[in-house]
Amino acid sequence: MTTVLTVGALNSCDVSHDGQVIRVGLSGESGEPVKLCLSPDQAGSLAMTLPRLVSAALKARYDDPSLRMVFPLATYHLEEAPGRRDLILSLKTADGFEVSFCVPPEALRSLADLAANHAPEPLH
């Protein structure tokens, strides 16, 4: 039998001192405290899955296939990946959400070309 917990609130998040466990403190609908403990691999899988699920929920909720989860970019950082030809592109929102991608140089050139060709005209 599957236990279903409807979450009422996200209360806390932290990482164990050794980095082996990520803990998420939640409250159930009636306020009972619940702690979700995940390995970094499990949390990474969840992090990769949640944006797709939220986008799918938005599309279904509003019956609009063009909707998707969008995050406002605040800062970005580009650096060399040690021992690789690829670069690491880190994107961050103002509220602290951050994600990093390993990007081949040719993909960055393609993105730059795409941005240059779709950039709005400057205001005069």
C-alpha positions in Angstrom: 0.0 0.0 0.0 1.3 3.5 -0.9 1.1 6.2 1.7 0.1 9.6 0.3 1.2 12.7 2.1 -0.2 16.0 0.9 2.3 18.7 1.8 1.0 21.8 3.5 4.3 23.7 3.7 8.0 23.5 3.0 9.7 24.3 6.3 13.4 23.7 6.0 16.2 22.2 3.9 19.7 21.3 5.0 22.6 18.9 4.3 24.3 16.5 6.7 27.8 17.5 7.8 29.3 14.7 5.7 27.2 15.6 2.6 25.6 12.1 2.4 22.1 13.2 3.2 19.9 16.1 2.1 17.0 16.7 4.5 13.8 18.5 3.5 11.5 19.4 6.4 7.8 19.5 5.4 4.4 19.9 7.1 1.5 17.7 6.1 -1.9 19.3 5.5 -2.9 19.1 9.1 0.5 20.5 10.2 2.3 17.3 11.2 6.0 17.5 10.7 7.6 15.2 8.1 11.3 15.0 7.2 12.3 13.7 3.7 15.8 12.4 3.6 17.5 11.9 0.2 20.9 10.9 -1.0 22.6 13.5 -3.3 21.9 11.2 -6.3 18.2 10.9 -5.4 17.9 14.7 -4.9 19.7 15.3 -8.2 17.2 13.0 -10.0 14.3 14.9 -8.3 15.8 18.2 -9.3 16.1 17.1 -12.9 12.4 15.8 -12.9 10.6 18.6 -11.1 10.8 21.4 -13.7 9.4 19.0 -16.4 6.6 18.0 -14.0 5.7 21.6 -13.2 5.6 22.5 -16.9 3.3 19.5 -17.6 1.0 20.5 -14.7 0.8 24.1 -16.1 0.0 22.8 -19.6 -2.7 20.6 -18.2 -4.1 23.1 -15.7 -4.5 25.9 -18.3 -5.0 23.7 -21.3 -2.2 25.5 -23.1 0.7 23.4 -24.6 2.9 26.5 -24.9 3.2 27.0 -21.2 6.4 26.0 -19.4 8.3 26.7 -16.2 10.5 29.8 -16.8 13.0 31.2 -14.3 14.2 34.8 -14.5 18.0 34.9 -15.0 19.9 37.2 -12.6 23.5 36.2 -13.2 25.6 33.8 -15.2 29.1 32.6 -15.0 31.2 30.8 -17.6 34.4 28.9 -16.7 36.6 26.1 -18.1 35.8 22.6 -17.1 39.1 21.2 -15.6 40.7 18.7 -18.0 38.1 19.1 -20.7 37.5 21.2 -23.8 33.9 22.0 -22.6 32.9 25.0 -20.6 30.7 25.1 -17.5 27.8 27.6 -17.8 26.2 28.4 -14.5 22.9 30.3 -14.4 21.4 31.8 -11.3 18.1 33.5 -10.3 17.8 36.4 -7.8 16.2 34.0 -5.3 19.2 31.6 -5.3 18.1 28.9 -7.7 21.3 27.8 -9.6 22.0 25.2 -12.3 25.2 24.5 -14.2 25.7 22.9 -17.6 28.7 21.4 -19.3 28.6 23.0 -22.7 30.8 22.3 -25.8 32.3 25.5 -27.3 30.4 24.9 -30.6 27.1 25.0 -28.7 28.0 28.3 -27.1 28.8 29.7 -30.5 25.5 28.6 -31.7 23.7 30.2 -28.7 25.6 33.4 -29.3 24.6 33.4 -33.0 21.0 32.7 -32.1 20.9 35.5 -29.5 22.5 38.0 -31.9 19.9 37.1 -34.6 16.9 37.4 -32.2 18.0 40.3 -30.1 15.5 43.2 -30.0 16.4 46.4 -31.7 18.0 49.0 -29.4 15.7 51.8 -28.2 16.5 55.2 -29.5 
